Structure formats: C-alpha cells, structure tokens
Amino acid sequence: MGLILCEKNSAVNPLYIDDLGLNIYSLEELCHVIYTYPYTSLDGLVNDRFNSFVYNELSLPVHGENSDDLLISILNFSDYYSSPEVEKFKQKMHDIRKLSKCDFYKNKGDYLFSSGKFGKAKISYDTSLKEASYQNTDAAVYGVIYNCIGACSANMFDYDSAFEAYTKAFSYLQDVLILKSIYFLAKQQPVIDKREKYLEYLNDRVERDWDQEYENVLTESYSCKAIEDFDSGLNTDSIKKKQYIAENIEKLKLKYRLMV
C-alpha cells in the first residue's frame, strides 16, 4: 500500500502506522488513513507518538477534548474531505463506539483482511475470539470468527493452522462452504500425509463441481498479467534473467512481510 504526498513540506520524522505497515509524512496522508481505516483510527491510533507527529512535525493548530474530537478536528482542518464526508465519518465513529469489543475486533479484522493485511487481521480476529468468550456469545459467532482465522492462515500459506481453524468453524456452523475451503487446502498441500488428513476429514462430502472450480481459479491466476510479465522477464539473456529474478524475489519478500 502506498500513499501520494500532497504537501510540499512533508514531515521529517514520519508517523508509523503499525496496522498498515505504513509511514505517514503529510496531513493528507494522515487524513486518508483516519477516514479510510476507522477501526485502526479508533483502536489506539491517538497516543503520544501521534500527538508528537501532529503538533511537532505537522504543526497543526488542532485540539480536542478526547481522541475522537481530535480526529474530527484534523479532518475539518485539512479540507481533504468535504463537510458532509466528515459528518458521515462522525456518524460512523459513533456507531463503531457502540459495538461490543467482540464485534469491534471482528470488523477491524475484516477491514485489514480486505487490505491484504492477513497477519494483522488474524490478530484482530484472535482478539475478537477472546472477547467473545467473555460475553454470552452465540455459537455461530465463534464459527464465523474461526472461519475468518482460517482464511487468514490460508492466505499466509500456514495450511495446518488454516485446517485447524476451518474444522472448528465447521463444528459450529456445519457450512458446506467451509468444507470446500478444507478441500482446497488439500489440493494445495503437497505433503502427502497432511493432504490425506484433510481429505479424510471431508468423509466423502466433496461436491462434484469443486475440482472444476479449483481448476478454473488456477487457470485464471496463471493467465493474469503479473504471471505474463514474469514469464516475459524470464525470456531474456542469462545476466538480465538473474537480475530480474533477484529483484522479483525481493519484491515478493516485501509483499509477504507487509501481508503478515
């Protein structure tokens, strides 16, 4: 994820947003994060580092009786968002503050997951799960959260953790779509004994069209532009190919670090 600097004079010392793995250098970038990621904004974003950045790096003449008021004051001062947009954000903030902690961290996990921050999303889902245990929570809620944890683990290639989470999710929800996720894990797992473990759990509950769906996804992924560009980069002389591979490995490493 990257943001465009809008101010001519950006901060010398940026504000690091841990949830997003992102350094913020300008008022416009800060407003974008506050507005686009409300759950991150309302989950401890305002602290001593934040205040130092706002007052010392950006020199903003903004104040608030509490952290929520300060966030609104920053949005109003910047003119990056219109007044109706800021009012909409205020209402969203109000609605979020009324959520239970279980729902708050579940929703935060959803936001992070949609941004490809699977490791951070899993942490939020784990927190949601703990909060659910403190409440009189319906069993289906546990199933939904475990299913989300399974998806996070699968996207980070931690198939054993994904399998464990999916099986727990299925025990609560009895949803055939969760079985399909387990089946896809078996298709992706190259280790025979582990793959067989996943398949045995399905107990002949595999739907006829799952294989075709899996093949369709593979075909689509292999024909995407990123793969075509990569193949094109390999069709060069040996020196350029070696350099190209090294550069792409570093890009993939960075992408994975941001993902987790």
N, C-alpha and C positions, 0 to 999 in steps of 0.2 A: 504494500500500500504506500502511495506517495502523495504528497500534497504540494500544490503550487504556491510558492511565496508570492504574496501580493504587495507587501510593503517594501519600500525602497530600503528602509533601515530595519533590518531584521535583528533579532536578539543575538548577542554574542554567546551567551550560555543558554542553550535550548532547554525546554521542559520535556522530559522523557515520560511518555505515557506507556506504562508497563503493559496494560491490557492489549495495546495495539502494536507494541514494539516499535514506537514511532517517536521521533524528536520533533517538537514544535518550535518554530522560530518566529512566528509572526502572530499578530492579533487575528488575522483572517483564518489562519490555520487553527488557532485555538477555538474560535467561534464554530468552525466546521466540526471539530471533534465534540464540543459541548452539545451541539444541535443534533448531530448525526448519531451519536452514541450516548443517549440519555442515561442508560444504566451504568455505563462507565463514569459518566459525569456525576451521578448521584451515589456512587459507591467509593467514596474516599478520595475523589479527584482533588477536592479542595483541601489542601494541607499546607504545611509550612513551605514546601518547595514550590507549590502552586502560587502561594501568596508572594513569595520572593520573585518569581518569574513575572507575575502581573505588575507588581509595584516597582521592582528594581530594573528588570530587563525591558518591559514594555512601557513603563512609566504611565500606567493608566490611572486616571483620577476617578476610580470606581470604588464603591463601598456597598456593604450590605449587612443587615443585622444578623444574617446567618449565611451558610454556604449557598443555599438556593437563591437567596436575594442577590448574592454576589454574581452568580452565574447569569442571572437575568440582567443585572446591571452591565455586565460585559457585553452581552448580546445587544442591548439597547445602545450602548456607546459606539459600537463598531459600525452600525448601519450595514453590516454584511447581510443581515436578514431584515426583512420588512417588519413593520409593527404587527400586522396580522400573523406573520410567521412566529414572531416572538410570543404573541399571545397564545398561539397554538402550542408552542413549547411549554409555556407556563401551565396550561391545562394538562398536558401530557405528564409533566413533572408532578402535578397534584395527584393525578391518577396513579402514577407509579408509587408515590409515597403511601398510598392506601393499601398497597399489596401486602400480603403476608411475605415473610422472608423466603419461604419456600418458593412462592410464585415469582418473587423478585429475581432470585438467582437462576430460576429456570428460564425466565425471559431474557436475562442477561446472557445466559449461555446460548440462547437462540440467536441473539444479535451477534455474538462472537463467532458462532458456527457459520452464520451466513457470510461472514467476512473472511472465512478460511482460517480463523484462529482456533484450531481444533484443540490444542493443548489448554489454552485459556478457557475455552468453552467447557472442557471436561472438568476443570477446577470449579467452575460455577455450578455445573450440574452436580458435582460431588457435594458442594455446599448446600445446594437445594435439597439433596437427598438427606443430609444430616438435619436440616431444618424440618423436613417432613416427619422425621422420627420424633421431633419434639411436639408435633401437633397431632390432632386427631384426623389424620390424613387418610383419604380413601385409597384402597389398594391400587386402583387404576392409576393414580398419580405416580406411585412407585414404578409401575410398569412403563409409563411414558418417559420418566427420567432415565431409567435403565436403558431404554431403547436409544435415547439421545447419547448416553455414555458409550453405548456400543458403536454408534455411528462415528463418534469422535475417535475412538480407538481404531476402528477400521480405516478411517482416513489417514491415521498416522502409522498404518501398517502393523499395529500391535494386535494381531489376529486372535491370540489367546485371550487377551483382555476383552476384546470385542465379543468373542464367543461366550465368555462368562456373563457379560452384561446382557447380551441378547437372550441367553437362556433364562436369566432372571426376569427379563421383560416379558418373555413368553409365558412364564409361570403365572404372572399377574394378569396378562391381557388375553392370552390364547388367540393372538392375531396371526393369521397366516402370512402376512407381510413380514413379520419378524422371522418366521421360518425361511422365507425367501432370502432374507439377509444372511441367515446362517448357511444356507445352501451356497450363496455366492462366496462366502468365506471359504467354504470347502473347495470351490472352484479355483480360488486364488492361492490356497495354501499348498506349496509344493512338497511339503514333508508328508510322506505317505501316512504315517501313524496318526498324525494330527488331523489330516484330511479325513481319514476314516472315522475318527472320533466325532467330527462334525456331522458326517453323513449318518452315522449310527444314531445320533440324537434325533434326526429327522424321522426315522422309523417309517419309511415308505410314504411320507406325506409330501413328496415332491410333486409339484404341479407340472403338467406336460409342457407348458409354454415357457418355463423358467430357463431351460437351456437356450432356447431361441432368443429370449430377451437378453441373456448374458452375452451371446454371440453378437447380437445387434449393438450392444454397448461397446464391445471390443472393436467391432468394425468401425463404428463411429469415431472412437478415440484414435484409432490408427490412421484415420483419414483426415484428422484435424490439421490445421495449418502449422501448429507447433511441431508435429511429427514430420510434416513435409519439409519445413525449414531445417529441421535437424538432419534429415536424410540428405538434403541438398548440401549442408555443411560438411558432411562426410565424403561427398563426392569431389574432393579436392586433392591436391598433392599431399604427400605424407607429412610435410612440415606444417602446412596450414591445417591439416586434419588434426594433428596432435595439439596445436594451439587451440583450435576450435573446441575439441573435446575438453581440454583443461578449463577453458572459460565457461563452458556449459556446466561442468561439474560444480564449479564454484557458485554459479547461479542457482543450481538445484540445492546445494548445501544451504545457501542463504534463504531460499524459499522454504526449505524444511524447518530451518531454525525459526523463521517467522511464524510458521504453522504451529509449532509446538510451544 
